[in-house]
Amino acid sequence: MKGEYYFSPSQVAFYPASLREVYEHAGCWPVDGEWVSAELHEQLMNEQAAGRAISSDVNGNPVAIERPPLSRQQRSTHERRWRDSQLLATDGLVVRHRDQLETGKETTLLPVQYHELMSYRASLRDWPEEPLFPDSGGRPSVPDWLRRYVTP
């Protein structure tokens, strides 16, 4: 029984046969669990690691399928997180530049770089209102010199 699994189509989950008593004692052993060989389980786990999703076919057997495309809401959430990470990554540059100006020190950024930075940050804030949002191909362009600070 070691290395064998049960697959529950209703839960779209694998359960190790070696833990059946534990699951049963907890009252959560799947009633629709069907035996799956260790080899098939390993194959499906490899497929999942390669980016596919585990599902069940019409007979309830486990299969690997292409992941469905993300919904517009999911893509929007992803793009907003990306945008927020870019703003956070550039916060330090803005603060340092302003501190250097206010203390009369020479600035690390050239005036043109600071202007490009602030324009980029404004574009990031406006990104969710742009027609191409949430298509990542329409993200604001990162100035070349800024690429070492952010993840385009």
N, C-alpha and C positions, 0 to 999 in steps of 0.2 A: 504494500500500500504506500510505502515511502516514495515520494516523487510523483505521486498521482494526484490528480485534481478533479474537482467537480465544477461544472460550469452552470451558472444560473442565468437563463435567458432573461428572466424578469428583472434581475439585478444587474445584468451584464457584468458579472463578476466571477472570478475563480475562487474556489475554496480548497485549501490543501486537505487531502483526505486524512492526513496525519492529525489534523486538528478537528476532525468531525465531532468527537465527544465534547470538546470545549465549546464549539458552536451550538451543539444540541443542548448542552447544559445551560447555555446563555439564552436559549430559545430563539436562535437566529440562524439555524441551519436551513438553507433554502429547500422548500418542498419540491421545486422543479429542478434541482441539481442533477446533472447527468455527468457520468464519469468521463474524464478526458485524460488521455495519456500524457505522461511527462514530456514526451517528444512534441506532441501537438501544442501543449502549453508553452514550451520553450520557443517553438516556431512562431507562435502568435505574439509572445513577448518581444521577440526580435523584430517582428513586423511593427509592433507598437513603438519600439525604440527608434525605428526608422521613420516614424512620422505617421503611420497609419493608425486607425482607431479600431478597437475591438467592438464587435456587434454580434448579432445572432442572425442566422439565416431563417428562412420560413419554417424550418424544422426545429429551430431552437439550438442549432449547433453553433459553436463559436467560430467566427470568421473575422478576418482583418479586412477593413474597407478603407477607401480613401476618406480622409476627414472632410466633412461637409464644409463649405466656405463659411467664414465668419459672417454673422449678421451685420447689418449697418451699425447697429448699436454697439456691438462688440468691437468693430473696427474704429468707431468713434471713441470709445473708451480707451482703446490702445493708443490712438493718435494723441488724445489729450494727455495720457501719461507720458508719451514721448515728448510732447511739447513742454510739459511741466519739468521733465528731466533736463531739457535743454536750457530752460530759464534758470533752473537751479545751478546747472553747471557754469553758467555765465555770471551769476550773482557776484561771485568773488571778484571778477574782473571789474565790474561796475563799482563795487564798494572800494576796491583798492584805488581805482582811478579818481574817484571823488575824494577819498581821503588824501591822496597825494596833492590834488588841486587845493583843497581846503587848508593844508598845512604848508603850502608854498613849495612843495618838493617837485622835482622833475617827475613827470608822469612816465610810467612804463609804456603805456599805449600812446601812439601818435594821435593827434586830433582826428585824422581821417579814420583811423582804426576805431576810435571811440564812437565816432558817428556811425560807422558800419555796424558796430556792435549794437548800438541802440536801435538802429533801423532793423537789424535782424530780430532783436527782442520784440519790437513792435509787430513785425511780421508774424512771429510766433503767437503773440496774443490774438492777432486777427485771423490766424489759421483756421479755427473752427467755423468762421463765417465765410470762408472762401468757397467758390463753387466746386472745386475738386476735393474738398474735405469729405470723407476721411481717407481718400486715396493717398497712400504714402508717397506716390510719385509726384504729388503736387505740393509736397512740403516746402517751406521757405528755403531758399538757397543760403548755404553757410559761406561766409567770406572765407577765402582760402586760408588766410593766416589764422583763422579761428578754429579750423578743423582739429587741431591738436587738443583743444579743450572740450570738444563736444563729440557726440556720436551722430553723424548725419543720417 
